Amino acid sequence: MTDAAQTDRDLGRRNYAGAIARGRSTDPSHRHPAPGRRPLVTVLLLVAIAGSVAGIDFARFAQQVANFNAPTDVTAQGIVALTGGTARIDGALALLRDNRAEKLLISGVNPAVGRHDIARAVERASNIVLDQRVDLGHAARNTIGNADETRAWVEKEGIRSLIIVTSDYHMPRSMVELTRAMPDVQLIPYPVSNKQLEMDRWWRHAASVKLLLSEYVKYTLARARLAFETPRGESVTALAADTITHATAGGILR
């Protein structure tokens, strides 16, 4: 091959390569993503990250509930039971009968319910105990109200340490609200369990999963609200975070 022919061949290769490069530069499939699509990609990425974080946090929350155990040897100046089931009242009365504290507040009782109504509703209740050492709180309509009602009671009674009796799944949110309302009072959690929910194997039961998810959302809202409130939770927006009452429809306890 002559030098001239080799040169023409080399030039042809360069021209072909250049044509391909120019073609790619004008092909929409080789362009960078359109500016309008970048925010959507960013949003989807943020949603994925937020979902992963929420999933991990929910798993931690559920594990915390599953591992809750009531302390075996506990004493305090007072006890508060947050209504929502007779098991909570039973547990609080048992602590009172064992002289774990001197006084008990049952917070969130239906205004139409009296001491004898509660005595008939719970197991092993004693009318003498209910009359002498138990106060009924009728003002609370939700967990925020429980915290505010309990704060007023401990201030009146001069109580500095308090045993908190409520359901295991409700305990994390209750502690958030009660700590908000009473940062200077020692709070001792005493969770009670509903054996039918089987919280130690919650993932096997749709009802338990649904309950934990609902409670986790309210617990998360309580933590978020606490970050923007005064220590005693006097923000008007507090009521929006917890609209679920503890009463069963037509029941005597909230």
Secondary structure in CASP SS format (residue, H / E / C, confidence):
PFRMAT SS
TARGET T0000
AUTHOR 0000-0000-0000
METHOD secondary structure of the structure
MODEL  1
M C 1.00
T C 1.00
D H 1.00
A H 1.00
A H 1.00
Q H 1.00
T H 1.00
D H 1.00
R H 1.00
D H 1.00
L H 1.00
G H 1.00
R H 1.00
R H 1.00
N H 1.00
Y H 1.00
A H 1.00
G H 1.00
A H 1.00
I H 1.00
A H 1.00
R H 1.00
G H 1.00
R H 1.00
S H 1.00
T H 1.00
D C 1.00
P H 1.00
S H 1.00
H H 1.00
R C 1.00
H C 1.00
P C 1.00
A C 1.00
P H 1.00
G H 1.00
R H 1.00
R H 1.00
P H 1.00
L H 1.00
V H 1.00
T H 1.00
V H 1.00
L H 1.00
L H 1.00
L H 1.00
V H 1.00
A H 1.00
I H 1.00
A H 1.00
G H 1.00
S H 1.00
V H 1.00
A H 1.00
G H 1.00
I H 1.00
D H 1.00
F H 1.00
A H 1.00
R H 1.00
F H 1.00
A H 1.00
Q H 1.00
Q H 1.00
V H 1.00
A H 1.00
N C 1.00
F C 1.00
N C 1.00
A C 1.00
P C 1.00
T C 1.00
D C 1.00
V C 1.00
T C 1.00
A C 1.00
Q C 1.00
G E 1.00
I E 1.00
V E 1.00
A E 1.00
L E 1.00
T C 1.00
G C 1.00
G C 1.00
T H 1.00
A H 1.00
R H 1.00
I H 1.00
D H 1.00
G H 1.00
A H 1.00
L H 1.00
A H 1.00
L H 1.00
L H 1.00
R H 1.00
D C 1.00
N C 1.00
R C 1.00
A C 1.00
E C 1.00
K E 1.00
L E 1.00
L E 1.00
I E 1.00
S E 1.00
G C 1.00
V E 1.00
N C 1.00
P C 1.00
A C 1.00
V C 1.00
G C 1.00
R H 1.00
H H 1.00
D H 1.00
I H 1.00
A H 1.00
R H 1.00
A H 1.00
V C 1.00
E C 1.00
R C 1.00
A C 1.00
S C 1.00
N H 1.00
I H 1.00
V H 1.00
L H 1.00
D H 1.00
Q H 1.00
R H 1.00
V E 1.00
D E 1.00
L E 1.00
G E 1.00
H C 1.00
A C 1.00
A C 1.00
R C 1.00
N C 1.00
T H 1.00
I H 1.00
G H 1.00
N H 1.00
A H 1.00
D H 1.00
E H 1.00
T H 1.00
R H 1.00
A H 1.00
W H 1.00
V H 1.00
E H 1.00
K H 1.00
E H 1.00
G C 1.00
I C 1.00
R C 1.00
S E 1.00
L E 1.00
I E 1.00
I E 1.00
V E 1.00
T E 1.00
S E 1.00
D H 1.00
Y H 1.00
H H 1.00
M H 1.00
P H 1.00
R H 1.00
S H 1.00
M H 1.00
V H 1.00
E H 1.00
L H 1.00
T H 1.00
R H 1.00
A H 1.00
M C 1.00
P C 1.00
D C 1.00
V C 1.00
Q E 1.00
L E 1.00
I E 1.00
P E 1.00
Y E 1.00
P E 1.00
V E 1.00
S C 1.00
N C 1.00
K H 1.00
Q H 1.00
L H 1.00
E C 1.00
M H 1.00
D H 1.00
R H 1.00
W H 1.00
W H 1.00
R H 1.00
H C 1.00
A H 1.00
A H 1.00
S H 1.00
V H 1.00
K H 1.00
L H 1.00
L H 1.00
L H 1.00
S H 1.00
E H 1.00
Y H 1.00
V H 1.00
K H 1.00
Y H 1.00
T H 1.00
L H 1.00
A H 1.00
R H 1.00
A H 1.00
R H 1.00
L H 1.00
A C 1.00
F C 1.00
E C 1.00
T C 1.00
P C 1.00
R C 1.00
G C 1.00
E C 1.00
S C 1.00
V H 1.00
T H 1.00
A H 1.00
L H 1.00
A H 1.00
A H 1.00
D C 1.00
T C 1.00
I C 1.00
T C 1.00
H C 1.00
A C 1.00
T C 1.00
A C 1.00
G C 1.00
G C 1.00
I C 1.00
L E 1.00
R C 1.00
END
